[in-house]
Amino acid sequence: MVLWVHSASISDSLSGEILLACVIKHFKKIRKVWADCGYRGYLEEWFYRRKPRRELEITKRPRGKFVVQAKRWVVERTFGWFEGSRRLAKDYEQLPENSESFIYICMIRIMVKRLV
């Protein structure tokens, strides 16, 4: 739905803020947003300051043991699908826009395969 590839010098909270602002603006029917526990704090405060009619759920990791988390697994599985694309298996691109384009191409290819 929304994709933004950026340099590692931009913090997760700032990039999350930009992506959430885009989601809130363009996707009115979305009622719940899931985020990793790395977004707790600044992003959570920013989200609720805007008084959205949506819910932000920050996932929590259980202590001590590895447990597959349902919503997190969807994201990790999608990243795994990128490994099937030679250009996305490693970061060869010099421009973030090129990486974004190849991710869109990869996802289009995956969805077309599912239609056939």
GUROKOL-422015 format. One record per residue: residue in one letter; residue number from 1; x, y, z of N, C-alpha, C in turn. Coordinates in nm, 4 decimals, padded with zeros to 6 digits. Last residue first. Layout:
@resn:A | resi:NUM | n_c1:X | n_c2:Y | n_c3:Z | ca_c1:X | ca_c2:Y | ca_c3:Z | c_c1:X | c_c2:Y | c_c3:Z
...
This chain:
@resn:V | resi:116 | n_c1:-00.3242 | n_c2:-01.6147 | n_c3:-01.1959 | ca_c1:-00.3238 | ca_c2:-01.7123 | ca_c3:-01.3065 | c_c1:-00.3426 | c_c2:-01.8517 | c_c3:-01.2568
@resn:L | resi:115 | n_c1:-00.3026 | n_c2:-01.4709 | n_c3:-00.9661 | ca_c1:-00.4250 | ca_c2:-01.4577 | ca_c3:-01.0437 | c_c1:-00.4379 | c_c2:-01.5675 | c_c3:-01.1489
@resn:R | resi:114 | n_c1:-00.0467 | n_c2:-01.5223 | n_c3:-00.8802 | ca_c1:-00.1582 | ca_c2:-01.5737 | ca_c3:-00.8003 | c_c1:-00.2917 | c_c2:-01.5659 | c_c3:-00.8744
@resn:K | resi:113 | n_c1:00.1035 | n_c2:-01.3845 | n_c3:-01.0674 | ca_c1:00.1160 | ca_c2:-01.5302 | ca_c3:-01.0598 | c_c1:-00.0007 | c_c2:-01.5911 | c_c3:-00.9830
@resn:V | resi:112 | n_c1:00.0339 | n_c2:-01.1229 | n_c3:-00.9921 | ca_c1:-00.0106 | ca_c2:-01.1741 | ca_c3:-01.1233 | c_c1:-00.0016 | c_c2:-01.3272 | c_c3:-01.1242
@resn:M | resi:111 | n_c1:00.1659 | n_c2:-01.1061 | n_c3:-00.7445 | ca_c1:00.0195 | ca_c2:-01.1005 | ca_c3:-00.7487 | c_c1:-00.0347 | c_c2:-01.1509 | c_c3:-00.8827
@resn:I | resi:110 | n_c1:00.4378 | n_c2:-01.1249 | n_c3:-00.8237 | ca_c1:00.3806 | ca_c2:-01.2232 | ca_c3:-00.7296 | c_c1:00.2279 | c_c2:-01.2234 | c_c3:-00.7389
@resn:R | resi:109 | n_c1:00.4576 | n_c2:-00.8960 | n_c3:-00.9868 | ca_c1:00.4835 | ca_c2:-01.0303 | ca_c3:-01.0420 | c_c1:00.4211 | c_c2:-01.1377 | c_c3:-00.9534
@resn:I | resi:108 | n_c1:00.4106 | n_c2:-00.6969 | n_c3:-00.7989 | ca_c1:00.3186 | ca_c2:-00.7119 | ca_c3:-00.9123 | c_c1:00.3329 | c_c2:-00.8512 | c_c3:-00.9719
@resn:M | resi:107 | n_c1:00.6345 | n_c2:-00.7342 | n_c3:-00.6367 | ca_c1:00.5016 | ca_c2:-00.7597 | ca_c3:-00.5813 | c_c1:00.3965 | c_c2:-00.7740 | c_c3:-00.6913
@resn:C | resi:106 | n_c1:00.8406 | n_c2:-00.6632 | n_c3:-00.8191 | ca_c1:00.8382 | ca_c2:-00.7952 | ca_c3:-00.7562 | c_c1:00.6986 | c_c2:-00.8284 | c_c3:-00.7047
@resn:I | resi:105 | n_c1:00.7726 | n_c2:-00.3949 | n_c3:-00.8714 | ca_c1:00.7749 | ca_c2:-00.4933 | ca_c3:-00.9805 | c_c1:00.7661 | c_c2:-00.6350 | c_c3:-00.9244
@resn:Y | resi:104 | n_c1:00.8082 | n_c2:-00.2833 | n_c3:-00.6133 | ca_c1:00.6767 | ca_c2:-00.2811 | ca_c3:-00.6786 | c_c1:00.6689 | c_c2:-00.3855 | c_c3:-00.7900
@resn:I | resi:103 | n_c1:01.0834 | n_c2:-00.3300 | n_c3:-00.5905 | ca_c1:00.9917 | ca_c2:-00.3920 | ca_c3:-00.4950 | c_c1:00.8506 | c_c2:-00.3938 | c_c3:-00.5530
@resn:F | resi:102 | n_c1:01.1814 | n_c2:-00.1710 | n_c3:-00.7953 | ca_c1:01.1979 | ca_c2:-00.3160 | ca_c3:-00.8053 | c_c1:01.1109 | c_c2:-00.3902 | c_c3:-00.7052
@resn:S | resi:101 | n_c1:01.1122 | n_c2:00.0840 | n_c3:-00.6949 | ca_c1:01.0568 | ca_c2:00.0366 | ca_c3:-00.8222 | c_c1:01.0674 | c_c2:-00.1145 | c_c3:-00.8338
@resn:E | resi:100 | n_c1:01.2710 | n_c2:00.0972 | n_c3:-00.4626 | ca_c1:01.1250 | ca_c2:00.1024 | ca_c3:-00.4532 | c_c1:01.0609 | c_c2:00.0451 | c_c3:-00.5793
@resn:S | resi:99 | n_c1:01.5258 | n_c2:00.0968 | n_c3:-00.5809 | ca_c1:01.4854 | ca_c2:-00.0141 | ca_c3:-00.4939 | c_c1:01.3336 | c_c2:-00.0189 | c_c3:-00.4805
@resn:N | resi:98 | n_c1:01.5136 | n_c2:00.3441 | n_c3:-00.7114 | ca_c1:01.5291 | ca_c2:00.2215 | ca_c3:-00.7895 | c_c1:01.4874 | c_c2:00.0998 | c_c3:-00.7076
@resn:E | resi:97 | n_c1:01.4988 | n_c2:00.5200 | n_c3:-00.4972 | ca_c1:01.3854 | ca_c2:00.5124 | ca_c3:-00.5904 | c_c1:01.3934 | c_c2:00.3859 | c_c3:-00.6758
@resn:P | resi:96 | n_c1:01.7505 | n_c2:00.5054 | n_c3:-00.3777 | ca_c1:01.6358 | ca_c2:00.4429 | ca_c3:-00.3113 | c_c1:01.5156 | c_c2:00.4266 | c_c3:-00.4041
@resn:L | resi:95 | n_c1:02.0277 | n_c2:00.4271 | n_c3:-00.5842 | ca_c1:01.9199 | ca_c2:00.5221 | ca_c3:-00.5532 | c_c1:01.8038 | c_c2:00.4491 | c_c3:-00.4854
@resn:Q | resi:94 | n_c1:02.1868 | n_c2:00.2086 | n_c3:-00.6161 | ca_c1:02.2474 | ca_c2:00.3267 | ca_c3:-00.5569 | c_c1:02.1422 | c_c2:00.4297 | c_c3:-00.5171
@resn:E | resi:93 | n_c1:02.1254 | n_c2:-00.1408 | n_c3:-00.5594 | ca_c1:02.0849 | ca_c2:-00.0108 | ca_c3:-00.6124 | c_c1:02.1559 | c_c2:00.1043 | c_c3:-00.5407
@resn:Y | resi:92 | n_c1:02.1741 | n_c2:-00.3815 | n_c3:-00.4426 | ca_c1:02.2643 | ca_c2:-00.3392 | ca_c3:-00.5493 | c_c1:02.2398 | c_c2:-00.1947 | c_c3:-00.5921
@resn:D | resi:91 | n_c1:02.1316 | n_c2:-00.5595 | n_c3:-00.1831 | ca_c1:02.1047 | ca_c2:-00.4191 | ca_c3:-00.2126 | c_c1:02.2072 | c_c2:-00.3681 | c_c3:-00.3136
@resn:K | resi:90 | n_c1:02.0067 | n_c2:-00.8832 | n_c3:-00.2799 | ca_c1:02.1095 | ca_c2:-00.7970 | ca_c3:-00.2185 | c_c1:02.0775 | c_c2:-00.6543 | c_c3:-00.2575
@resn:A | resi:89 | n_c1:01.7622 | n_c2:-00.9563 | n_c3:-00.3820 | ca_c1:01.8299 | ca_c2:-01.0465 | ca_c3:-00.2891 | c_c1:01.9419 | c_c2:-00.9742 | c_c3:-00.2143
@resn:L | resi:88 | n_c1:01.6581 | n_c2:-00.7974 | n_c3:-00.5755 | ca_c1:01.6243 | ca_c2:-00.7625 | ca_c3:-00.4378 | c_c1:01.6933 | c_c2:-00.8518 | c_c3:-00.3353
@resn:R | resi:87 | n_c1:01.7382 | n_c2:-00.9028 | n_c3:-00.8160 | ca_c1:01.7758 | ca_c2:-00.7637 | ca_c3:-00.7872 | c_c1:01.7456 | c_c2:-00.7235 | c_c3:-00.6432
@resn:R | resi:86 | n_c1:01.6204 | n_c2:-01.1609 | n_c3:-00.8069 | ca_c1:01.7660 | ca_c2:-01.1449 | ca_c3:-00.8051 | c_c1:01.8075 | c_c2:-01.0034 | c_c3:-00.7653
@resn:S | resi:85 | n_c1:01.3667 | n_c2:-01.2611 | n_c3:-00.6059 | ca_c1:01.4009 | ca_c2:-01.1657 | ca_c3:-00.7110 | c_c1:01.5494 | c_c2:-01.1336 | c_c3:-00.7003
@resn:G | resi:84 | n_c1:01.3395 | n_c2:-01.4140 | n_c3:-00.3826 | ca_c1:01.3207 | ca_c2:-01.4791 | ca_c3:-00.5115 | c_c1:01.3519 | c_c2:-01.3890 | c_c3:-00.6296
@resn:E | resi:83 | n_c1:01.3506 | n_c2:-01.2377 | n_c3:-00.1751 | ca_c1:01.4711 | ca_c2:-01.3162 | ca_c3:-00.2015 | c_c1:01.4615 | c_c2:-01.3900 | c_c3:-00.3348
@resn:F | resi:82 | n_c1:01.0937 | n_c2:-01.1437 | n_c3:-00.1437 | ca_c1:01.1875 | ca_c2:-01.0610 | ca_c3:-00.2205 | c_c1:01.3144 | c_c2:-01.1378 | c_c3:-00.2555
@resn:W | resi:81 | n_c1:00.9817 | n_c2:-01.3252 | n_c3:00.0293 | ca_c1:00.9448 | ca_c2:-01.3334 | ca_c3:-00.1120 | c_c1:01.0406 | c_c2:-01.2524 | c_c3:-00.1982
@resn:G | resi:80 | n_c1:01.0779 | n_c2:-01.2285 | n_c3:00.2736 | ca_c1:01.1299 | ca_c2:-01.3545 | ca_c3:00.2202 | c_c1:01.0974 | c_c2:-01.3714 | c_c3:00.0730
@resn:F | resi:79 | n_c1:00.9128 | n_c2:-01.0103 | n_c3:00.3103 | ca_c1:01.0560 | ca_c2:-00.9867 | ca_c3:00.2866 | c_c1:01.1211 | c_c2:-01.1119 | c_c3:00.2290
@resn:T | resi:78 | n_c1:00.6802 | n_c2:-01.1587 | n_c3:00.3608 | ca_c1:00.6881 | ca_c2:-01.0733 | ca_c3:00.2421 | c_c1:00.8332 | c_c2:-01.0408 | c_c3:00.2094
@resn:R | resi:77 | n_c1:00.7450 | n_c2:-01.2748 | n_c3:00.6059 | ca_c1:00.7207 | ca_c2:-01.3610 | ca_c3:00.4903 | c_c1:00.7314 | c_c2:-01.2811 | c_c3:00.3604
@resn:E | resi:76 | n_c1:00.7547 | n_c2:-01.0466 | n_c3:00.7672 | ca_c1:00.8768 | ca_c2:-01.1246 | ca_c3:00.7457 | c_c1:00.8628 | c_c2:-01.2177 | c_c3:00.6250
@resn:V | resi:75 | n_c1:00.4822 | n_c2:-00.9691 | n_c3:00.7575 | ca_c1:00.5874 | ca_c2:-00.8801 | ca_c3:00.7085 | c_c1:00.7140 | c_c2:-00.9593 | c_c3:00.6767
@resn:V | resi:74 | n_c1:00.3576 | n_c2:-01.1923 | n_c3:00.8720 | ca_c1:00.3163 | ca_c2:-01.1458 | ca_c3:00.7394 | c_c1:00.4257 | c_c2:-01.0584 | c_c3:00.6782
@resn:W | resi:73 | n_c1:00.4690 | n_c2:-01.2014 | n_c3:01.1276 | ca_c1:00.5031 | ca_c2:-01.3048 | ca_c3:01.0320 | c_c1:00.4650 | c_c2:-01.2636 | c_c3:00.8899
@resn:R | resi:72 | n_c1:00.3393 | n_c2:-00.9982 | n_c3:01.2618 | ca_c1:00.4802 | ca_c2:-00.9800 | ca_c3:01.2278 | c_c1:00.5226 | c_c2:-01.0802 | c_c3:01.1216
@resn:K | resi:71 | n_c1:00.0906 | n_c2:-01.1177 | n_c3:01.3022 | ca_c1:00.1008 | ca_c2:-01.0005 | ca_c3:01.2149 | c_c1:00.2447 | c_c2:-00.9749 | c_c3:01.1724
@resn:A | resi:70 | n_c1:00.1650 | n_c2:-01.3502 | n_c3:01.4698 | ca_c1:00.0861 | ca_c2:-01.3572 | ca_c3:01.3466 | c_c1:00.1075 | c_c2:-01.2371 | c_c3:01.2542
@resn:Q | resi:69 | n_c1:00.4774 | n_c2:-01.4444 | n_c3:01.5833 | ca_c1:00.3672 | ca_c2:-01.3509 | ca_c3:01.6021 | c_c1:00.2950 | c_c2:-01.3354 | c_c3:01.4686
@resn:V | resi:68 | n_c1:00.6291 | n_c2:-01.7191 | n_c3:01.7186 | ca_c1:00.5880 | ca_c2:-01.6583 | ca_c3:01.5926 | c_c1:00.4662 | c_c2:-01.5708 | c_c3:01.6195
@resn:V | resi:67 | n_c1:00.8574 | n_c2:-01.6808 | n_c3:01.9785 | ca_c1:00.7200 | ca_c2:-01.7150 | ca_c3:01.9442 | c_c1:00.6868 | c_c2:-01.6451 | c_c3:01.8128
@resn:F | resi:66 | n_c1:01.1287 | n_c2:-01.7631 | n_c3:02.1754 | ca_c1:01.0855 | ca_c2:-01.7212 | ca_c3:02.0422 | c_c1:00.9448 | c_c2:-01.7714 | c_c3:02.0165
@resn:K | resi:65 | n_c1:01.1563 | n_c2:-01.6458 | n_c3:02.5165 | ca_c1:01.1483 | ca_c2:-01.7491 | ca_c3:02.4140 | c_c1:01.0985 | c_c2:-01.6917 | c_c3:02.2823
@resn:G | resi:64 | n_c1:01.2019 | n_c2:-01.4145 | n_c3:02.6888 | ca_c1:01.2682 | ca_c2:-01.5423 | ca_c3:02.7077 | c_c1:01.2619 | c_c2:-01.6435 | c_c3:02.5956
@resn:R | resi:63 | n_c1:00.8901 | n_c2:-01.2460 | n_c3:02.6682 | ca_c1:01.0256 | ca_c2:-01.2565 | ca_c3:02.7233 | c_c1:01.0742 | c_c2:-01.4014 | c_c3:02.7222
@resn:P | resi:62 | n_c1:00.7209 | n_c2:-01.1665 | n_c3:02.3646 | ca_c1:00.7242 | ca_c2:-01.2385 | ca_c3:02.4925 | c_c1:00.8691 | c_c2:-01.2540 | c_c3:02.5396
@resn:R | resi:61 | n_c1:00.6891 | n_c2:-00.8405 | n_c3:02.2372 | ca_c1:00.7592 | ca_c2:-00.9690 | ca_c3:02.2296 | c_c1:00.7544 | c_c2:-01.0373 | c_c3:02.3655
@resn:K | resi:60 | n_c1:00.4090 | n_c2:-00.6732 | n_c3:02.1169 | ca_c1:00.4966 | ca_c2:-00.6978 | ca_c3:02.2309 | c_c1:00.5601 | c_c2:-00.8352 | c_c3:02.2134
@resn:T | resi:59 | n_c1:00.3123 | n_c2:-00.4225 | n_c3:01.8801 | ca_c1:00.3300 | ca_c2:-00.5624 | ca_c3:01.9193 | c_c1:00.4272 | c_c2:-00.5725 | c_c3:02.0361
@resn:I | resi:58 | n_c1:00.0893 | n_c2:-00.1658 | n_c3:01.9084 | ca_c1:00.2316 | ca_c2:-00.1949 | ca_c3:01.9115 | c_c1:00.2473 | c_c2:-00.3383 | c_c3:01.9610
@resn:E | resi:57 | n_c1:-00.1688 | n_c2:-00.0458 | n_c3:01.7244 | ca_c1:-00.1327 | ca_c2:-00.1544 | ca_c3:01.8146 | c_c1:00.0156 | c_c2:-00.1833 | c_c3:01.8000
@resn:L | resi:56 | n_c1:-00.3738 | n_c2:00.2212 | n_c3:01.6932 | ca_c1:-00.2351 | ca_c2:00.1806 | ca_c3:01.6716 | c_c1:-00.2032 | c_c2:00.0735 | c_c3:01.7735
@resn:E | resi:55 | n_c1:-00.6827 | n_c2:00.2819 | n_c3:01.5368 | ca_c1:-00.6126 | ca_c2:00.2275 | ca_c3:01.6527 | c_c1:-00.4711 | c_c2:00.1888 | c_c3:01.6114
@resn:R | resi:54 | n_c1:-00.8473 | n_c2:00.5823 | n_c3:01.4310 | ca_c1:-00.7858 | ca_c2:00.4530 | ca_c3:01.4072 | c_c1:-00.7157 | c_c2:00.4090 | c_c3:01.5345
@resn:R | resi:53 | n_c1:-00.9118 | n_c2:00.8392 | n_c3:01.4104 | ca_c1:-01.0206 | ca_c2:00.7459 | ca_c3:01.4381 | c_c1:-00.9727 | c_c2:00.6046 | c_c3:01.4076
@resn:P | resi:52 | n_c1:-00.6561 | n_c2:01.0332 | n_c3:01.5753 | ca_c1:-00.7130 | ca_c2:00.9608 | ca_c3:01.4617 | c_c1:-00.8304 | c_c2:00.8745 | c_c3:01.5059
@resn:K | resi:51 | n_c1:-00.5181 | n_c2:01.2555 | n_c3:01.7078 | ca_c1:-00.6537 | ca_c2:01.2121 | ca_c3:01.7400 | c_c1:-00.7200 | c_c2:01.1402 | c_c3:01.6218
@resn:R | resi:50 | n_c1:-00.2579 | n_c2:01.3247 | n_c3:01.6965 | ca_c1:-00.3391 | ca_c2:01.3603 | ca_c3:01.5795 | c_c1:-00.4859 | c_c2:01.3257 | c_c3:01.6001
@resn:R | resi:49 | n_c1:-00.1543 | n_c2:01.2116 | n_c3:01.9208 | ca_c1:-00.1712 | ca_c2:01.3578 | ca_c3:01.9203 | c_c1:-00.2591 | c_c2:01.4017 | c_c3:01.8048
@resn:Y | resi:48 | n_c1:-00.1235 | n_c2:00.9466 | n_c3:01.8450 | ca_c1:-00.2398 | ca_c2:00.9803 | ca_c3:01.9272 | c_c1:-00.2585 | c_c2:01.1307 | c_c3:01.9439
@resn:F | resi:47 | n_c1:00.1147 | n_c2:00.9662 | n_c3:01.6880 | ca_c1:-00.0085 | ca_c2:00.9088 | ca_c3:01.6336 | c_c1:-00.1300 | c_c2:00.9551 | c_c3:01.7137
@resn:W | resi:46 | n_c1:00.3057 | n_c2:01.0673 | n_c3:01.8671 | ca_c1:00.2690 | ca_c2:01.1437 | ca_c3:01.7475 | c_c1:00.1338 | c_c2:01.0976 | c_c3:01.6936
@resn:E | resi:45 | n_c1:00.3211 | n_c2:00.8523 | n_c3:02.0497 | ca_c1:00.2754 | ca_c2:00.9844 | ca_c3:02.0936 | c_c1:00.2284 | c_c2:01.0688 | c_c3:01.9754
@resn:E | resi:44 | n_c1:00.4244 | n_c2:00.6540 | n_c3:01.8760 | ca_c1:00.2969 | ca_c2:00.6328 | ca_c3:01.9455 | c_c1:00.2386 | c_c2:00.7662 | c_c3:01.9915
@resn:L | resi:43 | n_c1:00.6684 | n_c2:00.7629 | n_c3:01.8071 | ca_c1:00.5672 | ca_c2:00.7411 | ca_c3:01.7039 | c_c1:00.4288 | c_c2:00.7240 | c_c3:01.7657
@resn:Y | resi:42 | n_c1:00.7973 | n_c2:00.7714 | n_c3:02.0662 | ca_c1:00.7766 | ca_c2:00.8908 | ca_c3:01.9846 | c_c1:00.6653 | c_c2:00.8717 | c_c3:01.8820
@resn:G | resi:41 | n_c1:00.6836 | n_c2:00.4765 | n_c3:02.1845 | ca_c1:00.7375 | ca_c2:00.6037 | ca_c3:02.2307 | c_c1:00.6991 | c_c2:00.7182 | c_c3:02.1382
@resn:R | resi:40 | n_c1:00.7554 | n_c2:00.2092 | n_c3:01.9623 | ca_c1:00.6957 | ca_c2:00.2555 | ca_c3:02.0881 | c_c1:00.7593 | c_c2:00.3890 | c_c3:02.1272
@resn:Y | resi:39 | n_c1:00.8763 | n_c2:00.0957 | n_c3:01.7500 | ca_c1:00.8067 | ca_c2:00.2222 | ca_c3:01.7255 | c_c1:00.7388 | c_c2:00.2771 | c_c3:01.8506
@resn:G | resi:38 | n_c1:00.9689 | n_c2:-00.1505 | n_c3:01.8191 | ca_c1:01.0681 | ca_c2:-00.0460 | ca_c3:01.7987 | c_c1:01.0053 | c_c2:00.0914 | c_c3:01.7777
@resn:C | resi:37 | n_c1:00.7556 | n_c2:-00.3237 | n_c3:01.8083 | ca_c1:00.7821 | ca_c2:-00.2588 | ca_c3:01.9376 | c_c1:00.8922 | c_c2:-00.1529 | c_c3:01.9279
@resn:D | resi:36 | n_c1:00.5789 | n_c2:-00.2553 | n_c3:01.5007 | ca_c1:00.6767 | ca_c2:-00.3295 | ca_c3:01.5790 | c_c1:00.7060 | c_c2:-00.2541 | c_c3:01.7087
@resn:A | resi:35 | n_c1:00.2274 | n_c2:-00.2046 | n_c3:01.4530 | ca_c1:00.3661 | ca_c2:-00.1596 | ca_c3:01.4448 | c_c1:00.4526 | c_c2:-00.2447 | c_c3:01.5366
@resn:W | resi:34 | n_c1:-00.0789 | n_c2:-00.1924 | n_c3:01.2811 | ca_c1:00.0120 | ca_c2:-00.2667 | ca_c3:01.3673 | c_c1:00.1527 | c_c2:-00.2152 | c_c3:01.3458
@resn:V | resi:33 | n_c1:-00.3752 | n_c2:-00.0123 | n_c3:01.2797 | ca_c1:-00.2383 | ca_c2:-00.0155 | ca_c3:01.2288 | c_c1:-00.1544 | c_c2:-00.0924 | c_c3:01.3296
@resn:K | resi:32 | n_c1:-00.7136 | n_c2:-00.0068 | n_c3:01.1832 | ca_c1:-00.6134 | ca_c2:-00.0515 | ca_c3:01.2784 | c_c1:-00.4784 | c_c2:-00.0600 | c_c3:01.2098
@resn:R | resi:31 | n_c1:-00.8724 | n_c2:00.0919 | n_c3:00.9820 | ca_c1:-00.9112 | ca_c2:00.1230 | ca_c3:01.1192 | c_c1:-00.8043 | c_c2:00.0850 | c_c3:01.2204
@resn:I | resi:30 | n_c1:-00.8976 | n_c2:00.2190 | n_c3:00.6615 | ca_c1:-00.8110 | ca_c2:00.1448 | ca_c3:00.7535 | c_c1:-00.8431 | c_c2:00.1890 | c_c3:00.8956
@resn:K | resi:29 | n_c1:-01.0398 | n_c2:00.3891 | n_c3:00.5019 | ca_c1:-01.1106 | ca_c2:00.2755 | ca_c3:00.5603 | c_c1:-01.0260 | c_c2:00.1936 | c_c3:00.6570
@resn:K | resi:28 | n_c1:-00.8706 | n_c2:00.5843 | n_c3:00.3950 | ca_c1:-00.9677 | ca_c2:00.6240 | ca_c3:00.4969 | c_c1:-01.0320 | c_c2:00.5054 | c_c3:00.5681
@resn:F | resi:27 | n_c1:-00.5835 | n_c2:00.6323 | n_c3:00.2875 | ca_c1:-00.6602 | ca_c2:00.5100 | ca_c3:00.3090 | c_c1:-00.7557 | c_c2:00.5305 | c_c3:00.4253
@resn:H | resi:26 | n_c1:-00.4516 | n_c2:00.8808 | n_c3:00.2755 | ca_c1:-00.4997 | ca_c2:00.8182 | ca_c3:00.1525 | c_c1:-00.5883 | c_c2:00.6950 | c_c3:00.1716
@resn:K | resi:25 | n_c1:-00.3887 | n_c2:00.9703 | n_c3:00.5400 | ca_c1:-00.4409 | ca_c2:01.0624 | ca_c3:00.4390 | c_c1:-00.5109 | c_c2:00.9897 | c_c3:00.3241
@resn:I | resi:24 | n_c1:-00.2895 | n_c2:00.7482 | n_c3:00.6716 | ca_c1:-00.4063 | ca_c2:00.8178 | ca_c3:00.7271 | c_c1:-00.4709 | c_c2:00.9076 | c_c3:00.6218
@resn:V | resi:23 | n_c1:-00.0652 | n_c2:00.6927 | n_c3:00.5077 | ca_c1:-00.1731 | ca_c2:00.5947 | ca_c3:00.5222 | c_c1:-00.3005 | c_c2:00.6628 | c_c3:00.5703
@resn:C | resi:22 | n_c1:00.0888 | n_c2:00.9255 | n_c3:00.5513 | ca_c1:00.0427 | ca_c2:00.8905 | ca_c3:00.4165 | c_c1:-00.0746 | c_c2:00.7924 | c_c3:00.4216
@resn:A | resi:21 | n_c1:00.1388 | n_c2:00.9030 | n_c3:00.8230 | ca_c1:00.0692 | ca_c2:01.0219 | ca_c3:00.7727 | c_c1:00.0130 | c_c2:00.9944 | c_c3:00.6331
@resn:L | resi:20 | n_c1:00.2864 | n_c2:00.6647 | n_c3:00.8239 | ca_c1:00.1533 | ca_c2:00.6690 | ca_c3:00.8853 | c_c1:00.0733 | c_c2:00.7898 | c_c3:00.8398
@resn:L | resi:19 | n_c1:00.5221 | n_c2:00.7524 | n_c3:00.6939 | ca_c1:00.4372 | ca_c2:00.6488 | ca_c3:00.6335 | c_c1:00.2965 | c_c2:00.6497 | c_c3:00.6919
@resn:I | resi:18 | n_c1:00.6149 | n_c2:00.9439 | n_c3:00.8789 | ca_c1:00.5876 | ca_c2:00.9832 | ca_c3:00.7402 | c_c1:00.4951 | c_c2:00.8817 | c_c3:00.6728
@resn:E | resi:17 | n_c1:00.6480 | n_c2:00.7825 | n_c3:01.1075 | ca_c1:00.5592 | ca_c2:00.8992 | ca_c3:01.1104 | c_c1:00.5192 | c_c2:00.9397 | c_c3:00.9686
@resn:G | resi:16 | n_c1:00.8423 | n_c2:00.6039 | n_c3:01.0217 | ca_c1:00.7094 | ca_c2:00.5547 | ca_c3:01.0563 | c_c1:00.6066 | c_c2:00.6665 | c_c3:01.0584
@resn:S | resi:15 | n_c1:01.0589 | n_c2:00.7756 | n_c3:00.9985 | ca_c1:01.0054 | ca_c2:00.7133 | ca_c3:00.8767 | c_c1:00.8659 | c_c2:00.6574 | c_c3:00.9019
@resn:L | resi:14 | n_c1:01.0863 | n_c2:00.8397 | n_c3:01.2719 | ca_c1:01.0574 | ca_c2:00.9448 | ca_c3:01.1736 | c_c1:00.9995 | c_c2:00.8842 | c_c3:01.0461
@resn:S | resi:13 | n_c1:01.1406 | n_c2:00.5853 | n_c3:01.3813 | ca_c1:01.0251 | ca_c2:00.6626 | ca_c3:01.4274 | c_c1:00.9868 | c_c2:00.7713 | c_c3:01.3275
@resn:D | resi:12 | n_c1:01.3770 | n_c2:00.5067 | n_c3:01.2552 | ca_c1:01.2534 | ca_c2:00.4318 | ca_c3:01.2317 | c_c1:01.1309 | c_c2:00.5127 | c_c3:01.2720
@resn:S | resi:11 | n_c1:01.5751 | n_c2:00.7796 | n_c3:01.1201 | ca_c1:01.5299 | ca_c2:00.6916 | ca_c3:01.2281 | c_c1:01.3995 | c_c2:00.6216 | c_c3:01.1911
@resn:I | resi:10 | n_c1:01.8035 | n_c2:00.7818 | n_c3:00.8579 | ca_c1:01.6716 | ca_c2:00.8279 | ca_c3:00.9021 | c_c1:01.6189 | c_c2:00.7291 | c_c3:01.0054
@resn:S | resi:9 | n_c1:02.0276 | n_c2:00.6546 | n_c3:00.7720 | ca_c1:02.0471 | ca_c2:00.7686 | ca_c3:00.8623 | c_c1:01.9146 | c_c2:00.8258 | c_c3:00.9134
@resn:A | resi:8 | n_c1:01.9795 | n_c2:00.4661 | n_c3:00.5831 | ca_c1:01.9801 | ca_c2:00.4205 | ca_c3:00.7219 | c_c1:01.9976 | c_c2:00.5350 | c_c3:00.8206
@resn:S | resi:7 | n_c1:01.7573 | n_c2:00.6049 | n_c3:00.3343 | ca_c1:01.8897 | ca_c2:00.5743 | ca_c3:00.3882 | c_c1:01.8781 | c_c2:00.5334 | c_c3:00.5346
@resn:H | resi:6 | n_c1:01.4566 | n_c2:00.4355 | n_c3:00.2215 | ca_c1:01.5358 | ca_c2:00.5531 | ca_c3:00.2578 | c_c1:01.6705 | c_c2:00.5090 | c_c3:00.3126
@resn:V | resi:5 | n_c1:01.1623 | n_c2:00.3581 | n_c3:00.0605 | ca_c1:01.2994 | ca_c2:00.3133 | ca_c3:00.0849 | c_c1:01.3817 | c_c2:00.4377 | c_c3:00.1120
@resn:W | resi:4 | n_c1:00.8372 | n_c2:00.3111 | n_c3:00.1183 | ca_c1:00.9362 | ca_c2:00.4177 | ca_c3:00.1173 | c_c1:01.0707 | c_c2:00.3584 | c_c3:00.1534
@resn:L | resi:3 | n_c1:00.5047 | n_c2:00.2420 | n_c3:00.0359 | ca_c1:00.6421 | ca_c2:00.1948 | ca_c3:00.0365 | c_c1:00.7345 | c_c2:00.3148 | c_c3:00.0332
@resn:V | resi:2 | n_c1:00.1829 | n_c2:00.1295 | n_c3:00.0929 | ca_c1:00.2735 | ca_c2:00.2430 | ca_c3:00.0990 | c_c1:00.4142 | c_c2:00.1873 | c_c3:00.1131
@resn:M | resi:1 | n_c1:00.0822 | n_c2:-00.1186 | n_c3:00.0000 | ca_c1:00.0000 | ca_c2:00.0000 | ca_c3:00.0000 | c_c1:00.0869 | c_c2:00.1253 | c_c3:00.0000
